[in-house]
Amino acid sequence: MGEYGDIRTGRHCVFVLHAHLVFVTKFRHRVFTDAHLNRMEEIMRDVCADFETELSEFNGENNHVHLLVNFPPKVALSKLVNSLKGVSSRRMRQEFPELARHYYRASKLWSGSYFAGSVGGAPISVLRQYIEQQNRPV
């Protein structure tokens, strides 16, 4: 346990829970710029704070984003994902109306599916490096 510098404690538990989340845009449309990703990171950090989770790492490309979240055992990951995707979709479409033109049929930014992987097999440093090395649009 010496490699875990972010051990957290709850009222009745001690934990280190990390999840790697990937959200893909609806129809895999290439819609994000660096400005979009910067604002999305702020929005997702706020949502994570509401859930008492920590967004350890965030990055993405023009059609998907990667998140590394550190969460307590009382948080259902599916509820966190639902809130992250819902709030970010609503706020991003409000603040960046040009995103809506890609979704004339459905007013949704994200695909209905997502990837969630528990992080434990690979060291966190390797996962952080992988997320940092995403081809972020300029």
URNORBEL-V480740 format. One record per residue. SS is DSSP state (2 for helix, 1 for strand, 0 for the rest). PHI is phi in whole degrees, 0 to 359 (NA if undefined). Layout:
SS;PHI / SS;PHI
//
This chain:
0;NA / 0;294 / 0;281 / 0;266 / 0;274 / 0;241 / 0;293 / 1;245 / 1;235 / 0;247 / 0;295 / 0;232 / 0;206 / 1;236 / 1;209 / 0;221 / 0;237 / 1;236 / 1;227 / 1;260 / 1;247 / 1;229 / 1;245 / 1;248 / 1;293 / 2;301 / 2;60 / 2;57 / 0;296 / 0;270 / 0;243 / 0;271 / 0;247 / 2;299 / 2;298 / 2;298 / 2;293 / 2;297 / 2;293 / 2;297 / 2;299 / 2;299 / 2;299 / 2;290 / 2;295 / 2;296 / 2;297 / 2;299 / 2;299 / 2;298 / 0;266 / 0;58 / 0;248 / 1;241 / 1;275 / 1;285 / 1;210 / 1;215 / 1;195 / 1;187 / 0;238 / 0;285 / 0;226 / 1;198 / 1;229 / 1;244 / 1;230 / 1;243 / 1;245 / 1;252 / 0;230 / 0;279 / 0;296 / 0;284 / 0;269 / 0;281 / 2;302 / 2;296 / 2;289 / 2;297 / 2;299 / 2;302 / 2;289 / 2;302 / 2;290 / 2;294 / 2;294 / 2;295 / 2;298 / 2;297 / 2;292 / 2;295 / 2;290 / 2;288 / 2;278 / 0;232 / 2;301 / 2;294 / 2;293 / 2;293 / 2;293 / 2;282 / 0;232 / 0;292 / 0;275 / 0;238 / 0;272 / 0;233 / 0;276 / 1;256 / 1;296 / 1;291 / 1;259 / 1;202 / 1;251 / 1;226 / 1;234 / 1;286 / 0;256 / 0;190 / 0;291 / 0;262 / 0;299 / 2;303 / 2;298 / 2;292 / 2;294 / 2;302 / 2;298 / 2;299 / 2;292 / 2;298 / 0;270 / 0;297 / 0;280 / 0;291 / 0;292 / 0;265
//
